[in-house]
Amino acid sequence: MLRIGSLTFSSPCILAPMAGITDLPFRMINRAFGCEFAFAEMISARALVYQSKNTERMLTTNPHDQPLGVQLLGNDPGVILRALEIIRKHPLDLIDVNAACPVNKVTKKGEGAAMLREPRKLGQVLRALVENSQVPVTVKIRSGWDEDSVNAGEVALHAQDAGVSALFIHGRTRAQGYRGRVDYRVIREVKGLLRIPVIASGDTFSAQLIKKMFDETGCDGVTIARGALGNPWIFKEAAEYLASGILLPKPGISEVMEIMMKHLNLCCDYHGEKAGAVLFRKFFGWYVKGIPDVKTLRDRAFHAETKKKMLDTIEELRLRNGRGAAS
Ligand SMILES: Cc1cc2nc3c(=O)[nH]c(=O)nc-3n(C[C@H](O)[C@H](O)[C@H](O)COP(=O)(O)O)c2cc1C
């Protein structure tokens, strides 16, 4: 069980926020496999306030897509509070502030991971949100800016003082991006410093690695990010492994195909047939990872411009594998 402020979750495994990935269709697919709490895509507070329509669409949800968190990018309390006014109109259960995004375009503006260098300012942004939000406020940090300035403990204490309900920490520095191994030690140190729940991120690629994260850090929960790409089964596998130590067998190809079709249909319903098919290309690549001899089909999928062409490509994978019987 995981508690964040007024929220209680029976599963400690959360779908991480991933820009360009965690849209409504992706969340629904993961929820079907036991993902209880999910994040929508990161939203720039400034974009929400100034170009609200397209950005606000990212807050689209439905009654089966609950509980849901939203992550805000921003470093100006005034803008963040204006964004809060817009967010309030949507059924969201938690607001997280991103102090972790490593992308140059973001950090150049002093947002995302750049806020790790200004823990006091981050504290002010968080306090303003905590004082005005009706739902729990959290923050996501990294271990530090670079290996010479690992300051997660200091940043975390400022965040806790500001009143956040939990802290998410990705155990890599901004300079590392997504490379190298996650640093369990820094997460364990932060967990030891705080009273509030600490939710760990980094290399949660399998049930065993998720268990390892809990064992090595003492964290209260984990987020699953790259481990869920083309692999919603990870939520079921992690739940089983954490509860009983049993490793579930991997899904057969026919089951993978079935979920690909469902995901593609959801993408096309939500984004429109053409945009949905194009968006699904990258998911095709992730779903078929590990299946032998798929290069030609992957190339075909990466050029599919319509839902029909994408469906044909998935169907061919099924036929090639013995009418879906093979696994
Ligand atoms: C494509 C992609 C987009 C991401 N977007 C965000 C984001 O918008 N906000 C965020 O806090 N983290 C984002 N992340 C980071 C993940 O949430 C996670 O912290 C990171 O990938 C480490 O976990 P992993 O090693 O298990 O993938 C993103 C990661 C990926 C791969």
The ligand as a Gaussian input file, in Angstrom:
#p B3LYP/6-31G(d) Opt

LIG

0 1
 C       10.452000       9.080000     -23.753000
 C       10.579000       9.523000     -22.317000
 C        9.918000      10.658000     -21.895000
 C       10.014000      11.074000     -20.568000
 N        9.326000      12.170000     -20.162000
 C        9.341000      12.520000     -18.852000
 C        8.543000      13.593000     -18.380000
 O        7.839000      14.255000     -19.134000
 N        8.592000      13.892000     -17.050000
 C        9.373000      13.164000     -16.177000
 O        9.389000      13.444000     -14.988000
 N       10.132000      12.153000     -16.606000
 C       10.124000      11.805000     -17.903000
 N       10.865000      10.748000     -18.328000
 C       11.697000      10.035000     -17.353000
 C       10.996000       8.822000     -16.742000
 O        9.823000       9.187000     -16.059000
 C       11.943000       8.079000     -15.794000
 O       12.225000       8.883000     -14.682000
 C       13.257000       7.698000     -16.460000
 O       13.040000       7.148000     -17.747000
 C       14.033000       6.705000     -15.600000
 O       13.327000       5.525000     -15.469000
 P       13.717000       4.227000     -16.355000
 O       15.229000       4.087000     -16.275000
 O       12.990000       3.099000     -15.626000
 O       13.233000       4.459000     -17.724000
 C       10.807000      10.332000     -19.651000
 C       11.463000       9.185000     -20.098000
 C       11.362000       8.775000     -21.404000
 C       12.088000       7.527000     -21.835000

